[in-house]
Amino acid sequence: MTISIWRYSHLTLAISSFVFILLASVTGIILAFEPILEQSQPYKMADLEEVSLGETVTVFKDAYPEVIELEVDANEFVLASVITEEGESLSGYFNPKTAVFLGEKPEPSKFFQFVTNLHRSLFLKSTGRFLVGFCSFILFLISISGAVLVLQRQRGFKKFFAKIVNENFSQYWHVVLGRWSLIPIIIITVTGVYLSLEKFNVFPEDKTSHNVDYESIAAMPILAENDFPAFQGVKLSELSSVEFPFSDVVEDYYTVKLEDRAFLVNQFTGEILSEVQSPFTAILSNLSIQLHTGKGSIVWSLILAVATINILFFIYSGFVMTFKRRQARIKNKFTRNSSTYVILVGSENGSTLVFANALKEQLIASGHSVFLSELNKYATYKNVEHVIVMTSTYGEGEAPVNANNFLKLLSTTSQQKNYSFSVVGFGSLAYPEFCKFAFDVDASLQQQGNHQLLPVFTINDKSFSSFEQWVSLWSNAAGVTIAVPSSSLDVKPKQLKEFKVVSITAAKDNPDDTFKLALKPHKRLQYTSGDLLAIYPKGDYQERLYSIGKLQDTIHLSVKLHEHGLGSGFLNALRKDDSLYARIIENKNFHFPKKSDRVVMISNGTGILPFLGMLDQNTKNIPTYLYCGLRNQQSFALYENELNASLSNGHLTKLHLALSQEQGKVYVQDLLMRDADFIFETLSLGGIFMACGSLKMYQGVLEGLKTICKMNKVDFESFKHLVRSDCY
């Protein structure tokens, strides 16, 4: 498969540094808990930002005859070295407000020392330091390339954190966790690279030093330390360390170090003798250590631990996705010029290619010459008779990465003869631009003068049953006898939920062999009218999809029982209080519009059911008109009570019935032509048209709308966005 330079770079970098990143991640996870253990020690004093250095120095000088040094570490523990009244040396943690000794500083853990050395240099000294630093840089590049891939997927910064449909466990969580871990991982890598470079003295050495005029140091007037202006202005939360004078000689002084500067203070007058700013490299070094290790912050340490754990998951999920793509590689038995059938694939991650390969193998087994290629490799085909395009849609209606140049190639590449073609769109109904690129391809192929064998066929969520349905339709249209066995695909059902049968009507009581079914989910689920229910009659991954009508918080289905129908037979065999496992598929593009001045619903057969639910939801009484095609009055009786209720409460403005067996083969598209003025007015006002039912009906409706627009001398394309469909 052709992949973008960013994906190729992302993969290459990950593979080349796999072992080092794995070791660094495992050791990093362990080391992230060291600051947490340190913070759990009982030496931290609250409100250091309210205690001045002058107060603490005074307390210590009153408590001990000699104080050597005070220090505040990254955990905001106060350490000191003092000489007691008994002349003994005492070092460790102290209370900065009372100078009470709290405990000795514990020896560093040998375990953490071992892990730290492994993390920093792999026990390879300078060579290991270089390798670790270099791999940190590679991980940084992997993060950036990954971010670019997400931006490409989401189509910009504004939608960087927009919802992603969970079509595949590894891919979904690779993207979701990658987005949330991006900033911490970049911080880890940048600081890791900086600290490694620092060890090799890459940065210029700062040679600034204090300059004290010893001859001008005064011993008067004497002030108490608590009154030193230099000490009063420093809070312990800002302090790094303070060294006390060695003696009472006037040339000895306090050395105070803060994060951003250091200064020398006269021990008698409190005058600042010299002050220097900390070099920028030193500030960066301290900041890098804190950010890289998490010292001083339990919250940041936990963030680092989670981010590093995610790196391990990225290694796993990245390789899983890579192996799946490799399994979907293209291999051809016939050349492009010797093949009569050409299958062109557009896929971002290789999943569509699985279906294309399955179709290719069956065509070859039936004695046909087939050439399989990517859309971006469209070329001349000397003997081509039929082209099958199988493509997904990326982002907001755009071409996947291996098809983004196809439309241009199509317009510039001439064939020796025209061919018939069929386009199959793969996607998810959770995306608003469901299969849009497939429709763009279909329109372009028609413009080239090629013969459309079938209208665009869309497949939601890699549904094998939908693919099986298309193969049957295509086989009949092309005069080819093939069937793709389910064993050739491995698409497992996901997120199955338990549903209980609340009620079911008998199909034999309806002349159309149609029955209604009401289901209640075992646990609370989010769904609405227009969504889809996927069932698995055989208990495997072969699903059947049914449009949902939501009435009184219950899922309602209308199903026609077919003689050998797998799905309809399975549902018809259910009885009240039975349970089944299925899943809800969100169908955002077929929900009742919340912002519209007028809605026209068009249905035939069982396609009326989701509209019953939508009418029940129309509590704002948006003007809504239903054009419904059924066989006869008995067929209508199955839905009559709900429709009459909607008419009486204003949820349905007007009902138009086309009873084909009683009105001389009148269909819904005939009613649309009858009301052509009203239909065009609705289009002009920006009203929404919703169609649910058979594909044949939908095609008839589209032709009717095009004719109405032509009668009014306007192009239907400008109104096409107003039409929403869920047809089969």
C-alpha positions, 0 to 999 in steps of 0.5 A, spaced: 500 500 500 502 507 498 502 510 505 504 518 506 511 520 507 509 522 514 506 515 516 512 512 513 517 516 517 513 514 523 513 507 522 521 507 520 523 511 526 519 506 531 522 500 528 529 503 528 529 505 535 524 499 538 529 496 543 531 502 546 525 506 546 522 499 549 527 499 555 527 507 556 519 506 557 520 500 562 525 504 566 521 510 565 515 507 568 519 505 574 522 511 575 516 515 575 514 512 582 521 514 585 518 522 586 512 519 588 515 515 594 519 521 596 513 525 596 510 520 601 515 522 606 513 526 612 518 532 612 514 536 607 512 543 611 506 547 608 506 554 606 513 555 604 511 561 600 509 564 606 515 563 610 521 568 609 528 566 609 530 571 614 525 568 619 528 561 618 535 564 618 533 567 625 530 561 628 536 556 626 541 561 629 537 561 635 537 554 636 544 552 634 551 555 635 553 554 628 549 553 622 553 551 615 547 550 610 540 550 609 537 547 602 530 546 599 530 540 595 525 539 589 520 536 594 520 542 598 523 539 604 528 543 608 535 540 609 540 543 613 547 542 616 548 544 623 553 543 629 549 542 636 550 545 643 554 538 644 558 539 638 555 534 634 554 535 627 547 534 625 544 533 618 537 532 615 530 534 614 528 540 619 522 544 620 523 551 617 519 554 622 522 551 629 528 548 627 526 542 630 530 536 627 525 531 623 529 526 621 536 524 617 536 524 609 535 516 607 540 513 603 538 513 595 535 506 593 540 501 590 534 499 586 532 506 583 540 507 582 540 501 578 534 503 574 536 510 573 543 508 570 540 503 566 535 509 563 540 514 562 546 510 559 544 502 558 551 501 563 555 503 556 557 510 559 558 515 554 556 511 548 550 509 552 548 516 554 549 518 546 544 512 544 539 514 549 539 521 547 539 520 540 533 515 541 529 521 545 530 525 539 527 519 535 521 519 539 520 526 539 520 525 531 515 519 532 511 524 536 511 530 531 510 525 525 504 522 529 501 528 531 501 530 523 498 524 521 492 525 527 491 532 524 491 529 517 486 524 519 482 530 523 483 535 518 486 541 522 487 543 529 480 545 530 478 538 530 484 535 533 480 532 539 474 531 535 470 524 536 473 518 533 469 512 531 471 506 534 472 501 528 478 498 530 481 497 537 488 498 536 487 504 531 482 507 535 486 507 542 493 509 538 489 515 536 485 517 542 491 516 547 496 519 542 492 525 542 492 526 550 499 523 551 502 528 545 504 534 550 507 529 556 511 525 551 514 531 547 516 534 554 519 527 556 523 527 549 525 534 549 528 534 556 531 528 555 535 530 549 537 537 552 540 533 559 543 528 554 546 534 550 548 537 557 552 531 559 557 532 553 558 539 554 554 542 548 552 548 551 557 554 552 560 554 559 557 560 563 563 564 566 560 569 570 562 570 577 561 574 583 565 580 584 566 583 591 569 589 593 572 587 600 575 593 602 568 597 602 565 591 606 562 595 612 561 592 619 556 597 621 550 598 622 548 591 625 542 588 623 538 582 625 538 577 620 530 577 620 531 585 618 535 584 612 531 586 606 535 581 602 532 576 606 525 579 607 524 579 600 525 571 599 520 566 601 523 559 602 519 556 596 523 560 592 530 558 595 535 553 593 540 554 598 543 558 603 551 558 605 552 561 612 558 565 614 564 561 616 566 566 621 565 573 624 570 576 620 567 581 616 569 578 609 565 572 610 558 573 608 551 569 606 551 565 599 544 565 597 542 561 591 535 562 588 532 558 581 534 565 577 539 568 581 544 568 586 547 573 591 552 575 597 549 578 603 553 582 608 552 578 615 552 584 619 548 589 615 544 585 610 547 589 604 547 585 598 555 585 596 554 582 589 548 579 585 549 575 578 543 572 574 543 564 573 545 562 566 539 561 562 542 554 561 542 552 568 535 555 568 533 550 563 537 544 566 533 545 572 527 545 569 528 539 564 530 535 570 524 537 574 519 536 567 523 529 565 523 526 572 517 529 576 521 531 582 517 535 586 510 533 584 506 527 585 501 529 579 506 530 574 509 524 576 503 520 575 502 524 568 509 521 566 508 514 568 501 514 564 504 517 558 510 512 558 505 506 559 502 509 553 508 509 549 508 501 550 501 501 548 503 505 542 509 500 540 504 494 541 498 497 537 503 500 532 506 494 530 499 490 530 496 495 525 503 494 521 502 487 521 494 488 518 496 492 513 502 487 511 497 482 510 493 486 506 498 487 500 496 487 493 499 481 489 497 480 482 496 473 478 495 477 471 498 484 468 494 490 468 494 489 460 491 482 460 486 483 465 478 484 463 476 486 470 480 491 474 479 492 481 481 499 484 482 500 491 482 506 496 484 505 503 487 509 509 489 503 513 488 497 508 481 494 511 478 495 504 483 491 501 481 485 504 474 485 501 477 487 494 482 481 495 476 476 497 472 479 490 479 478 486 480 471 488 473 469 487 473 472 480 479 468 478 476 462 481 470 463 476 475 463 470 476 471 469 483 475 469 483 480 474 488 486 476 488 489 483 491 496 484 490 502 488 486 508 485 493 512 485 496 507 480 490 508 475 493 507 468 491 505 461 488 498 461 488 495 454 483 489 455 479 492 460 471 491 460 469 492 467 472 497 473 470 496 480 472 501 485 472 500 492 474 506 496 473 508 503 472 516 505 477 519 509 476 525 514 470 530 512 469 527 505 476 526 502 480 521 499 484 516 503 491 517 502 492 512 496 487 515 492 488 522 493 490 523 486 485 519 482 480 524 480 486 528 476 489 521 473 482 519 471 481 526 467 488 525 464 489 518 462 485 516 456 483 508 455 482 505 448 475 504 450 470 505 454 468 500 460 462 499 465 464 500 472 461 499 479 463 503 485 462 501 492 463 506 498 466 503 505 465 508 511 461 509 518 455 512 518 457 515 525 461 520 520 457 526 517 460 525 510 459 518 509 462 515 503 462 522 500 469 520 496 465 514 493 460 518 490 465 523 487 468 517 484 462 515 481 460 522 478 467 523 475 467 516 472 460 518 469 463 524 466 468 520 462 463 517 458 463 510 462 457 506 463 455 505 470 453 498 471 450 499 478 448 506 482 453 507 488 453 502 493 455 504 500 457 499 506 457 501 513 462 499 518 465 493 514 458 489 514 459 483 510 452 482 509 452 489 505 458 486 501 454 480 500 448 483 498 452 488 493 456 482 490 449 479 489 447 485 485 453 486 481 453 478 479 446 479 476 448 486 473 455 483 470 452 476 468 457 473 472 456 467 477 460 468 484 459 468 491 464 471 496 464 466 502 464 469 509 470 465 511 474 470 506 473 475 511 475 476 518 471 482 521 468 480 528 462 483 531 464 489 537 460 491 543 454 487 543 449 488 548 443 484 550 436 486 548 429 483 551 423 482 546 418 487 549 412 485 544 412 482 537 406 481 531 405 475 527 408 476 520 402 471 518 397 476 520 399 481 515 398 480 507 406 483 506 409 478 511 411 484 515 411 484 522 413 489 528 418 488 533 419 492 540 426 491 544 428 494 550 436 494 552 438 490 558 442 496 560 441 504 558 444 505 551 444 512 547 440 511 541 435 515 537 430 514 531 434 513 524 440 509 528 441 502 526 441 495 529 446 490 527 444 483 529 448 476 528 443 471 526 448 465 526 452 468 532 458 469 527 460 476 524 455 476 519 450 482 521 444 484 518 442 492 519 435 494 521 433 502 521 430 504 528 424 507 530 425 510 538 418 510 541 417 511 548 424 509 550 423 503 546 427 500 540 421 499 534 423 495 528 419 493 522 421 487 518 419 483 512 419 476 513 423 473 507 422 466 505 429 464 506 431 471 509 437 469 515 435 476 519 428 476 518 427 469 520 431 470 526 427 476 528 421 472 526 422 466 531 423 471 537 418 471 542 416 476 548 421 476 553 426 472 549 433 476 549 438 477 543 445 480 542 446 486 538 449 493 537 447 500 536 450 503 530 450 511 530 447 514 524 448 521 525 446 523 518 439 520 518 437 523 525 431 528 525 433 535 523 433 540 529 434 546 525 429 546 519 423 550 517 420 544 513 421 536 513 419 532 507 419 524 509 419 519 503 418 512 505 416 505 502 415 498 505 418 497 512 422 504 511 416 508 514 418 505 521 424 510 523 419 516 521 414 513 526 420 514 531 422 521 528 415 524 528 414 522 536 420 526 537 417 532 533 415 535 539 416 542 537 411 541 531 416 542 525 412 542 519 413 535 517 410 531 511 410 524 510 410 521 503 409 513 504 408 508 499 405 501 501 401 496 497 394 496 500 390 499 506 391 492 510 399 494 509 397 501 512 393 498 518 400 496 521 402 503 522 395 507 522 395 508 529 401 511 530 400 516 524 393 518 526 396 520 533 402 524 530 397 527 525 392 529 531 398 532 536 401 536 530 407 532 530 405 530 522 403 536 518 400 532 512 400 524 510 400 522 503 399 515 501 401 511 495 397 504 495 400 501 489 395 495 489 389 499 490 391 506 486 393 503 479 401 502 481 402 509 484 408 510 487 411 515 492 415 518 486 409 519 482 406 523 488 412 528 488 411 529 481 404 531 483 406 536 488 412 538 484 410 546 486 410 544 493 417 540 493 420 545 489 418 550 494 421 546 500 427 545 496 428 553 495 426 554 502 432 549 504 427 544 507 430 537 509 428 531 505 429 524 508 428 517 504 428 510 507 426 504 504 429 500 498 434 503 493 430 503 487 425 507 491 430 512 492 433 512 485 426 514 483 425 519 488 432 522 486 430 522 478 423 526 480 427 531 484 432 532 478 426 533 474 422 538 478 429 542 478 429 541 471 422 544 470 424 550 474 431 551 470 435 550 476 441 545 477 439 539 482 446 539 485 445 545 489 440 542 493 443 535 493 445 536 500 438 537 503 437 530 501 438 524 506 437 517 505 438 510 509 436 505 503 437 498 502 
